Amino acid sequence: MFYQRVFEHQRLLGLKLVPKLKLAHIWPSTWQRMTVSLATQLYSKHMAMALKFLREDKKTAHLFNGSEATEKLTKLINDTFDIMNGRHKGESINGNNWNNLVEMEGKVTKGKKSVLEDMLKIIELTEECHRNPGKRRIMAAFASDTTLDGWRLSIRSTIDLTEELLTPKNPLEKYDFVLTAK
């Protein structure tokens, strides 16, 4: 709902808070739903920032009131994508950014392992809410069961393999960093 509002706001005003946002991101065809690039663009840092900006702007606050959870989920998915697509040493997982809080540009952020564990919790919560709606309205999960299973497998594998490579039983087999792309 909020993604659609960002799209409509951009279309009407010509304001490009999320530069790559197109109709295919909001109403994808059957084939477009399987396009990873559309998902990564929709669940991007730009979208999270746009939601926050539009919620805090007095002119649009009424349209984006209550979008905090959507912003938080968008940022979490973006961060998960980033962690799982490290292609060079600057994007790598290492001993300093894996378990610890990381200070960057004056901000303290969670370690990469914590981000991945948070994403696993969201996947579990999403499935539980969908299976047992209680008094809540039954809503579709934000992703298909197959997608959620794939994410869970990939995230758990990344956590387990990273742990094994950064803290092996044999200290001679220790790696300094792990690249997660491909």
Backbone as a chain_set.jsonl record, in Angstrom:
{"seq": "MFYQRVFEHQRLLGLKLVPKLKLAHIWPSTWQRMTVSLATQLYSKHMAMALKFLREDKKTAHLFNGSEATEKLTKLINDTFDIMNGRHKGESINGNNWNNLVEMEGKVTKGKKSVLEDMLKIIELTEECHRNPGKRRIMAAFASDTTLDGWRLSIRSTIDLTEELLTPKNPLEKYDFVLTAK", "coords": {"N": [[0.812, -1.18, 0.0], [1.88, 1.32, 0.885], [4.06, 1.47, -0.828], [2.802, 1.718, -3.251], [1.632, 4.203, -2.87], [3.92, 5.834, -2.771], [4.776, 5.515, -5.406], [2.557, 6.632, -6.84], [2.661, 9.251, -5.849], [5.133, 10.122, -6.829], [4.588, 9.945, -9.576], [2.52, 11.783, -9.983], [3.627, 14.241, -9.126], [6.075, 14.363, -10.319], [8.316, 14.095, -8.862], [11.245, 12.486, -7.978], [11.962, 10.444, -5.727], [12.574, 7.8, -5.475], [14.382, 6.751, -7.817], [14.381, 4.594, -9.754], [11.883, 3.486, -9.663], [9.104, 2.0, -11.093], [6.073, 1.202, -12.918], [6.085, -1.58, -13.108], [7.236, -2.381, -10.726], [5.25, -2.029, -8.84], [2.87, -3.212, -9.792], [3.566, -5.953, -10.845], [3.928, -8.209, -13.651], [3.284, -11.737, -14.151], [5.777, -12.886, -14.86], [7.51, -10.804, -14.217], [7.384, -10.803, -11.464], [9.221, -12.629, -10.714], [11.608, -11.435, -11.109], [14.611, -10.561, -9.911], [15.982, -8.122, -9.868], [13.94, -6.182, -9.916], [12.805, -6.588, -7.415], [14.965, -5.977, -5.715], [15.24, -3.299, -6.282], [12.786, -2.269, -5.437], [12.739, -2.905, -2.683], [14.665, -1.139, -1.502], [17.3, 1.007, -0.214], [16.723, 3.594, -1.003], [13.927, 3.541, -1.217], [13.187, 3.104, 1.46], [14.165, 5.464, 2.598], [12.593, 7.307, 1.189], [10.018, 6.688, 2.145], [10.284, 7.463, 4.823], [10.874, 10.219, 4.515], [8.53, 11.173, 3.212], [6.629, 10.571, 5.148], [7.406, 12.269, 7.183], [7.163, 14.755, 6.041], [5.112, 17.566, 6.058], [3.14, 17.999, 4.133], [2.562, 15.518, 3.06], [2.277, 13.771, 5.135], [-0.14, 12.72, 6.136], [-0.798, 10.76, 4.261], [1.173, 8.864, 4.598], [1.189, 8.112, 7.191], [1.823, 5.788, 9.696], [3.6, 4.225, 8.302], [5.955, 3.304, 9.314], [6.643, 0.616, 9.973], [6.714, -0.558, 7.439], [8.796, 0.877, 6.315], [10.881, 0.015, 7.994], [10.932, -2.771, 7.448], [11.58, -2.664, 4.724], [14.15, -1.522, 4.815], [15.469, -3.545, 6.262], [15.288, -5.735, 4.476], [16.762, -4.658, 2.348], [19.291, -4.368, 3.605], [19.826, -7.06, 4.135], [19.998, -8.086, 1.511], [22.303, -6.662, 0.725], [24.282, -7.669, 2.483], [24.359, -10.305, 1.636], [25.415, -10.165, -0.855], [28.121, -9.527, -1.128], [30.841, -8.483, -2.961], [33.435, -7.575, -3.075], [36.318, -6.818, -1.028], [35.667, -4.602, 0.585], [32.929, -4.89, 0.941], [32.762, -7.168, 2.326], [32.247, -9.834, 4.77], [33.649, -9.824, 7.919], [35.725, -10.444, 10.833], [35.371, -8.136, 12.39], [32.915, -6.948, 11.653], [30.994, -8.894, 11.856], [29.909, -10.172, 14.347], [29.869, -8.019, 16.06], [28.814, -4.741, 17.213], [28.983, -2.167, 14.889], [30.792, 0.746, 14.272], [30.228, 3.348, 12.173], [30.738, 6.275, 10.436], [30.063, 7.823, 12.68], [27.814, 6.522, 13.61], [26.395, 3.793, 15.343], [25.889, 0.542, 14.389], [24.164, -2.617, 13.984], [25.854, -5.786, 13.952], [26.597, -7.81, 11.047], [25.711, -10.439, 11.267], [23.631, -10.224, 13.13], [21.77, -8.744, 11.664], [21.085, -10.586, 9.659], [19.967, -12.572, 11.298], [17.787, -11.146, 12.294], [16.289, -10.913, 9.958], [15.638, -13.598, 9.546], [13.942, -13.94, 11.746], [11.82, -12.26, 10.997], [10.89, -13.597, 8.737], [9.96, -15.963, 9.923], [7.973, -14.865, 11.627], [6.26, -13.722, 9.723], [5.319, -16.02, 8.402], [4.039, -17.295, 10.555], [2.008, -15.451, 11.238], [0.528, -15.594, 8.934], [-0.291, -18.283, 8.918], [-1.709, -18.51, 11.333], [-3.939, -16.391, 11.788], [-5.531, -15.4, 13.855], [-7.326, -12.842, 15.339], [-6.714, -11.07, 13.444], [-6.996, -9.761, 10.135], [-6.855, -11.928, 7.375], [-4.053, -11.87, 5.451], [-2.047, -11.858, 2.526], [1.244, -13.236, 2.56], [4.309, -11.311, 2.505], [5.921, -12.38, 0.629], [6.181, -15.292, -1.481], [5.678, -18.734, -0.346], [7.697, -20.38, -1.32], [9.708, -18.524, -1.91], [10.218, -17.511, 0.665], [11.136, -19.864, 1.891], [13.457, -20.269, 0.357], [14.932, -17.952, 1.014], [15.278, -18.403, 3.756], [16.854, -20.733, 3.739], [19.13, -19.808, 2.327], [20.014, -17.701, 4.003], [20.484, -19.004, 6.47], [22.466, -20.79, 5.616], [24.463, -18.98, 4.877], [25.059, -17.838, 7.369], [25.96, -20.126, 8.802], [28.146, -21.052, 7.194], [29.8, -18.793, 7.206], [30.392, -18.571, 9.933], [31.857, -20.937, 10.199], [34.053, -20.402, 8.518], [35.21, -18.061, 9.593], [35.698, -18.691, 12.259], [37.088, -21.326, 12.622], [37.591, -24.792, 13.689], [40.198, -25.593, 13.517], [42.766, -23.398, 13.83], [44.514, -22.745, 11.738], [43.03, -22.821, 9.466], [41.563, -20.54, 9.289], [39.826, -17.796, 7.861], [40.263, -14.411, 6.725], [38.264, -12.792, 5.726], [34.942, -12.983, 4.254], [33.355, -13.395, 1.183], [30.151, -13.025, -0.146], [28.706, -13.004, -2.515], [27.266, -14.698, -5.268]], "CA": [[0.0, 0.0, 0.0], [2.718, 2.513, 0.945], [4.877, 1.506, -2.037], [1.914, 2.251, -4.28], [1.487, 5.642, -2.621], [5.164, 6.48, -3.209], [4.725, 5.506, -6.871], [1.568, 7.616, -7.271], [3.17, 10.576, -5.487], [6.175, 10.451, -7.811], [3.982, 10.088, -10.904], [1.74, 13.02, -10.036], [4.435, 15.432, -8.908], [7.329, 14.313, -11.059], [9.384, 14.041, -7.868], [11.851, 11.156, -8.046], [12.651, 10.02, -4.512], [13.043, 6.457, -5.788], [14.567, 6.984, -9.246], [14.116, 3.465, -10.645], [10.543, 2.975, -9.404], [8.243, 1.982, -12.278], [4.819, 0.481, -12.789], [6.392, -3.002, -12.932], [7.562, -2.622, -9.323], [4.026, -1.982, -8.057], [1.953, -4.214, -10.337], [4.366, -6.785, -11.754], [3.308, -9.331, -14.338], [3.694, -13.032, -13.6], [7.219, -13.051, -15.069], [8.225, -9.746, -13.501], [7.43, -11.161, -10.045], [10.404, -13.464, -10.507], [12.777, -10.649, -11.472], [15.306, -10.146, -8.691], [16.338, -6.697, -9.926], [12.78, -5.389, -9.52], [12.669, -6.712, -5.953], [16.032, -5.232, -5.036], [14.981, -1.873, -6.449], [11.641, -1.904, -4.61], [13.152, -2.994, -1.281], [15.965, -0.476, -1.507], [17.573, 2.087, 0.734], [16.014, 4.769, -1.507], [12.509, 3.422, -0.862], [13.08, 3.319, 2.912], [14.37, 6.896, 2.836], [11.426, 8.009, 0.649], [8.912, 6.498, 3.088], [10.54, 8.311, 5.987], [10.751, 11.613, 4.101], [7.132, 11.492, 2.942], [5.91, 10.497, 6.417], [7.783, 13.423, 8.001], [6.797, 15.976, 5.325], [3.773, 17.982, 6.486], [2.195, 17.912, 3.013], [2.23, 14.124, 2.734], [2.271, 12.966, 6.366], [-1.412, 12.006, 6.275], [-0.791, 9.6, 3.36], [2.204, 7.9, 4.997], [1.074, 7.844, 8.62], [1.824, 4.351, 9.955], [4.501, 3.525, 7.372], [7.219, 2.983, 9.989], [6.945, -0.816, 9.851], [7.075, -0.802, 6.042], [10.149, 1.432, 6.173], [11.813, -0.86, 8.711], [11.042, -4.007, 6.667], [12.297, -2.329, 3.491], [15.57, -1.368, 5.168], [15.989, -4.858, 6.635], [15.468, -6.525, 3.253], [17.9, -4.059, 1.638], [20.526, -4.724, 4.305], [20.041, -8.489, 3.918], [20.522, -8.199, 0.145], [23.678, -6.153, 0.698], [25.165, -8.623, 3.176], [24.446, -11.549, 0.889], [25.965, -9.901, -2.187], [29.446, -8.941, -1.012], [31.641, -8.836, -4.139], [34.829, -7.184, -2.885], [36.698, -6.8, 0.38], [34.939, -3.542, 1.28], [31.577, -5.368, 1.225], [32.902, -8.512, 2.889], [31.999, -10.118, 6.172], [34.912, -10.117, 8.595], [35.611, -10.561, 12.283], [34.951, -6.875, 13.005], [31.53, -6.561, 11.376], [30.107, -10.053, 11.915], [29.188, -10.285, 15.614], [29.946, -6.817, 16.875], [28.231, -3.489, 16.762], [29.962, -1.523, 14.033], [30.674, 2.193, 14.24], [30.549, 3.924, 10.872], [30.296, 7.657, 10.269], [29.481, 8.301, 13.922], [26.633, 5.749, 13.982], [26.642, 2.416, 15.744], [24.908, -0.339, 13.767], [24.265, -4.033, 14.325], [26.723, -6.614, 13.138], [25.916, -8.444, 9.916], [25.021, -11.647, 11.728], [22.379, -9.788, 13.767], [20.84, -8.354, 10.601], [20.577, -11.825, 9.063], [19.089, -13.214, 12.28], [16.542, -10.372, 12.311], [15.528, -11.286, 8.765], [15.07, -14.925, 9.817], [12.809, -13.743, 12.663], [10.721, -11.674, 10.22], [10.347, -14.676, 7.911], [9.183, -16.826, 10.821], [6.808, -14.105, 12.061], [5.376, -13.615, 8.56], [4.657, -17.313, 8.208], [3.153, -17.55, 11.693], [0.841, -14.578, 11.093], [-0.261, -16.091, 7.8], [-0.871, -19.571, 9.317], [-2.61, -18.321, 12.473], [-4.269, -14.964, 11.802], [-6.217, -14.962, 15.076], [-8.353, -11.832, 15.06], [-6.241, -10.224, 12.346], [-7.47, -10.057, 8.795], [-5.91, -12.784, 6.654], [-3.379, -11.151, 4.375], [-0.997, -12.633, 1.883], [2.601, -12.963, 3.028], [4.972, -10.363, 1.612], [6.601, -13.169, -0.396], [5.618, -16.642, -1.582], [6.278, -19.74, 0.531], [8.949, -20.824, -1.941], [10.685, -17.452, -1.717], [10.581, -17.485, 2.083], [11.977, -21.044, 2.125], [14.757, -20.002, -0.271], [15.64, -16.973, 1.839], [15.67, -19.043, 5.008], [17.973, -21.628, 3.427], [20.306, -18.996, 1.968], [20.485, -16.956, 5.167], [21.077, -19.949, 7.427], [23.718, -21.286, 5.029], [25.439, -17.898, 4.976], [25.467, -17.746, 8.777], [26.744, -21.316, 9.173], [29.421, -21.069, 6.468], [30.619, -17.681, 7.689], [30.896, -18.982, 11.247], [32.886, -21.97, 9.982], [35.247, -19.819, 7.894], [35.837, -17.054, 10.455], [36.106, -19.291, 13.54], [37.175, -22.787, 12.421], [38.168, -25.577, 14.788], [41.647, -25.534, 13.304], [43.112, -21.986, 13.6], [45.232, -22.575, 10.477], [42.043, -22.76, 8.392], [40.783, -19.318, 9.471], [39.823, -16.808, 6.789], [40.177, -13.034, 7.21], [36.99, -12.217, 5.293], [34.095, -13.847, 3.443], [32.546, -12.744, 0.147], [28.923, -13.81, -0.214], [28.059, -12.968, -3.83], [27.247, -15.948, -6.051]], "C": [[0.868, 1.263, 0.0], [3.626, 2.623, -0.283], [4.065, 2.108, -3.187], [1.743, 3.758, -4.098], [2.743, 6.413, -3.02], [5.16, 6.592, -4.734], [3.77, 6.586, -7.386], [2.048, 9.043, -6.993], [4.232, 11.025, -6.493], [5.566, 10.741, -9.171], [3.243, 11.418, -11.024], [2.599, 14.272, -9.956], [5.721, 15.464, -9.715], [8.546, 14.293, -10.148], [9.943, 12.632, -7.842], [12.658, 10.858, -6.787], [13.244, 8.627, -4.692], [13.196, 6.415, -7.311], [14.181, 5.827, -10.169], [12.704, 2.908, -10.515], [9.653, 3.136, -10.632], [6.98, 1.203, -11.973], [5.056, -0.998, -12.511], [6.766, -3.339, -11.488], [6.291, -2.76, -8.484], [3.025, -3.048, -8.5], [2.706, -5.088, -11.338], [3.531, -7.871, -12.432], [3.802, -10.625, -13.691], [5.199, -13.224, -13.722], [8.024, -12.009, -14.301], [8.313, -10.029, -12.003], [8.658, -11.987, -9.714], [11.702, -12.729, -10.82], [13.425, -10.076, -10.217], [15.609, -8.651, -8.716], [15.16, -5.799, -9.545], [12.599, -5.428, -8.002], [13.729, -5.893, -5.242], [15.843, -3.728, -5.183], [13.808, -1.416, -5.587], [12.029, -1.876, -3.135], [14.541, -2.381, -1.109], [16.075, 0.57, -0.41], [16.815, 3.351, 0.307], [14.537, 4.728, -1.126], [12.32, 3.669, 0.635], [13.218, 4.809, 3.239], [13.176, 7.709, 2.332], [10.24, 7.887, 1.593], [9.077, 7.401, 4.306], [10.334, 9.79, 5.649], [9.286, 11.999, 3.924], [6.278, 11.429, 4.2], [6.184, 11.743, 7.27], [7.462, 14.76, 7.34], [5.344, 16.34, 5.658], [2.737, 17.83, 5.377], [1.729, 16.482, 2.753], [2.116, 13.22, 3.957], [0.988, 12.152, 6.516], [-1.481, 10.757, 5.387], [0.154, 8.496, 3.826], [2.233, 7.662, 6.503], [0.991, 6.325, 8.82], [2.757, 3.558, 9.063], [5.834, 3.119, 8.012], [7.608, 1.515, 9.815], [7.361, -1.171, 8.423], [8.483, -0.284, 5.769], [11.185, 0.496, 6.799], [12.022, -2.177, 7.955], [11.844, -3.765, 5.391], [13.788, -2.211, 3.757], [16.193, -2.71, 5.525], [16.231, -5.736, 5.404], [16.647, -5.99, 2.455], [19.221, -4.459, 2.284], [20.854, -6.207, 4.126], [20.591, -8.736, 2.514], [21.989, -7.782, 0.086], [24.655, -7.129, 1.346], [25.386, -9.857, 2.323], [24.969, -11.364, -0.526], [27.321, -9.219, -2.134], [30.347, -9.413, -2.146], [33.112, -8.44, -4.028], [35.084, -7.0, -1.394], [35.955, -5.732, 1.188], [33.518, -3.945, 1.661], [31.587, -6.701, 1.967], [32.421, -8.596, 4.334], [33.354, -10.448, 6.778], [34.68, -10.167, 10.099], [35.103, -9.303, 12.964], [33.475, -6.56, 12.792], [30.537, -7.715, 11.48], [29.274, -10.075, 13.199], [29.013, -8.96, 16.335], [29.077, -5.692, 16.34], [29.327, -2.743, 16.013], [29.732, -0.019, 14.06], [31.15, 2.689, 12.88], [29.948, 5.314, 10.801], [29.566, 8.17, 11.506], [28.24, 7.548, 14.37], [27.053, 4.336, 14.358], [25.523, 1.563, 15.155], [25.152, -1.779, 14.194], [25.287, -4.709, 13.436], [25.919, -7.329, 12.07], [25.179, -9.718, 10.317], [23.674, -11.286, 12.354], [21.336, -9.394, 12.737], [20.235, -9.6, 9.964], [19.641, -12.562, 10.016], [17.76, -12.47, 12.398], [15.671, -10.729, 11.111], [14.908, -12.664, 8.939], [13.853, -14.817, 10.747], [11.591, -13.191, 11.92], [10.084, -12.735, 9.332], [9.465, -15.584, 8.759], [7.886, -16.135, 11.265], [5.782, -13.984, 10.931], [4.608, -14.907, 8.346], [3.671, -17.611, 9.329], [1.882, -16.709, 11.597], [-0.073, -15.065, 9.976], [-0.969, -17.401, 8.163], [-1.949, -19.407, 10.385], [-2.998, -16.856, 12.604], [-4.942, -14.483, 13.08], [-7.323, -14.0, 14.714], [-7.946, -10.899, 13.932], [-6.88, -10.671, 11.035], [-6.436, -10.917, 8.092], [-5.357, -11.995, 5.473], [-2.327, -12.067, 3.775], [0.346, -12.261, 2.499], [3.275, -12.022, 2.043], [5.768, -11.057, 0.517], [5.988, -14.574, -0.401], [6.315, -17.59, -0.614], [7.624, -20.202, -0.008], [10.055, -19.787, -1.752], [11.154, -17.407, -0.271], [11.458, -18.674, 2.44], [13.381, -20.84, 1.551], [15.58, -19.011, 0.53], [16.157, -17.604, 3.115], [16.889, -19.936, 4.781], [19.245, -20.842, 3.138], [20.881, -18.266, 3.181], [21.143, -17.889, 6.178], [22.403, -20.504, 6.912], [24.815, -20.238, 5.139], [25.958, -17.781, 6.409], [26.383, -18.919, 9.131], [28.108, -21.34, 8.481], [30.353, -19.957, 6.94], [31.218, -18.011, 9.047], [32.039, -19.982, 11.088], [34.179, -21.368, 9.422], [35.967, -18.821, 8.8], [36.336, -17.623, 11.776], [36.161, -20.817, 13.404], [37.764, -23.484, 13.651], [39.689, -25.567, 14.709], [42.022, -24.086, 12.972], [43.863, -21.737, 12.288], [44.282, -22.447, 9.284], [41.187, -21.496, 8.448], [40.943, -18.383, 8.269], [39.691, -15.42, 7.409], [38.84, -12.392, 6.86], [36.249, -13.212, 4.4], [33.318, -12.989, 2.459], [31.324, -13.63, -0.107], [28.241, -13.795, -1.573], [28.237, -14.317, -4.533], [27.331, -17.131, -5.15]], "O": [[0.628, 2.176, -0.789], [3.931, 3.727, -0.733], [4.573, 2.899, -3.982], [1.714, 4.501, -5.079], [2.649, 7.521, -3.547], [5.499, 7.639, -5.286], [4.132, 7.367, -8.267], [1.857, 9.937, -7.818], [4.224, 12.169, -6.948], [5.982, 11.68, -9.849], [3.333, 12.095, -12.048], [2.328, 15.257, -10.643], [6.384, 16.498, -9.782], [9.676, 14.456, -10.609], [9.185, 11.673, -7.696], [13.88, 11.0, -6.775], [14.292, 8.314, -4.128], [12.245, 6.081, -8.018], [13.694, 6.07, -11.274], [12.364, 1.942, -11.198], [9.467, 4.239, -11.146], [6.839, 0.618, -10.899], [4.303, -1.609, -11.752], [6.619, -4.49, -11.076], [6.265, -3.528, -7.522], [2.406, -3.709, -7.665], [2.5, -4.97, -12.546], [2.564, -8.38, -11.866], [4.64, -10.597, -12.79], [5.835, -13.683, -12.773], [9.104, -12.309, -13.791], [9.229, -9.543, -11.34], [9.086, -12.038, -8.561], [12.777, -13.328, -10.801], [12.855, -9.214, -9.547], [15.502, -7.983, -7.688], [15.359, -4.76, -8.916], [12.276, -4.413, -7.384], [13.432, -5.192, -4.275], [16.241, -2.964, -4.303], [13.823, -0.303, -5.061], [11.689, -0.934, -2.419], [15.467, -3.034, -0.628], [15.092, 0.958, 0.222], [16.322, 4.094, 1.156], [13.959, 5.75, -0.755], [11.39, 4.371, 1.032], [12.472, 5.342, 4.06], [12.784, 8.689, 2.966], [9.529, 8.864, 1.823], [8.118, 8.025, 4.76], [9.697, 10.523, 6.405], [8.849, 13.034, 4.428], [5.296, 12.163, 4.31], [5.304, 12.213, 7.991], [7.484, 15.795, 8.006], [4.453, 15.498, 5.547], [1.57, 17.557, 5.659], [0.615, 16.269, 2.274], [1.88, 12.02, 3.816], [1.032, 11.012, 6.976], [-2.161, 9.793, 5.739], [-0.039, 7.328, 3.489], [3.183, 7.082, 7.028], [0.178, 5.659, 8.181], [2.708, 2.328, 9.067], [6.735, 2.644, 7.321], [8.768, 1.207, 9.542], [8.258, -1.991, 8.222], [9.266, -0.932, 5.075], [12.229, 0.222, 6.207], [13.153, -2.648, 7.832], [12.692, -4.578, 5.025], [14.599, -2.745, 3.001], [17.327, -2.987, 5.134], [17.262, -6.402, 5.306], [17.449, -6.768, 1.939], [20.162, -4.844, 1.592], [22.021, -6.573, 3.982], [21.538, -9.503, 2.343], [22.814, -8.463, -0.523], [25.733, -7.381, 0.81], [26.491, -10.398, 2.291], [24.967, -12.309, -1.314], [27.64, -8.413, -3.007], [30.592, -10.611, -2.283], [33.943, -8.917, -4.802], [34.148, -7.027, -0.595], [35.649, -5.949, 2.36], [32.957, -3.395, 2.61], [30.533, -7.292, 2.204], [32.219, -7.589, 5.013], [34.114, -11.247, 6.23], [33.564, -9.956, 10.572], [34.467, -9.388, 14.014], [32.843, -5.964, 13.665], [29.35, -7.526, 11.215], [28.046, -10.003, 13.133], [28.094, -8.808, 17.139], [28.665, -5.692, 15.181], [30.472, -2.698, 16.463], [28.603, 0.441, 13.891], [32.299, 2.485, 12.487], [28.763, 5.496, 11.081], [28.563, 8.874, 11.39], [27.66, 7.885, 15.402], [27.96, 3.763, 13.754], [24.344, 1.828, 15.394], [26.222, -2.113, 14.703], [25.553, -4.269, 12.317], [24.698, -7.441, 12.175], [24.129, -10.03, 9.755], [22.682, -11.977, 12.124], [20.151, -9.676, 12.912], [19.024, -9.671, 9.752], [18.63, -13.116, 9.586], [16.717, -13.097, 12.581], [14.451, -10.837, 11.237], [13.77, -12.883, 8.525], [12.858, -15.516, 10.557], [10.462, -13.605, 12.182], [8.862, -12.768, 9.19], [8.354, -15.931, 8.357], [6.824, -16.757, 11.275], [4.58, -14.128, 11.158], [3.395, -14.893, 8.135], [2.581, -18.124, 9.075], [0.789, -17.215, 11.852], [-1.296, -14.959, 10.067], [-2.114, -17.615, 7.766], [-2.977, -20.082, 10.347], [-2.445, -16.146, 13.443], [-4.93, -13.286, 13.368], [-8.169, -14.308, 13.874], [-8.724, -10.043, 13.511], [-7.253, -11.833, 10.874], [-5.24, -10.649, 8.208], [-6.101, -11.52, 4.615], [-1.789, -12.945, 4.452], [0.561, -11.119, 2.906], [2.87, -11.936, 0.883], [6.239, -10.409, -0.417], [5.353, -14.984, 0.571], [7.403, -17.296, -0.119], [8.575, -20.392, 0.751], [11.201, -20.137, -1.469], [12.349, -17.281, -0.006], [12.416, -18.532, 3.2], [14.374, -21.198, 2.184], [16.783, -19.198, 0.71], [17.3, -17.388, 3.518], [17.845, -19.892, 5.554], [20.315, -21.175, 3.648], [22.098, -18.221, 3.362], [22.228, -17.601, 6.682], [23.351, -20.668, 7.679], [25.961, -20.56, 5.456], [27.161, -17.64, 6.628], [27.459, -18.721, 9.696], [29.119, -21.62, 9.125], [31.561, -20.164, 7.058], [32.4, -17.766, 9.291], [33.063, -19.88, 11.764], [35.274, -21.779, 9.807], [37.195, -18.741, 8.781], [37.289, -17.101, 12.355], [35.355, -21.519, 14.014], [38.351, -22.848, 14.527], [40.372, -25.536, 15.733], [41.625, -23.59, 11.918], [43.845, -20.616, 11.779], [44.693, -22.009, 8.21], [40.193, -21.391, 7.73], [42.039, -18.207, 7.737], [39.092, -15.258, 8.472], [38.338, -11.55, 7.603], [36.839, -14.15, 3.864], [32.704, -11.99, 2.834], [31.454, -14.844, -0.264], [27.267, -14.524, -1.763], [29.266, -14.977, -4.382], [27.328, -18.268, -5.622]]}, "num_chains": 1, "name": "protein.A"}
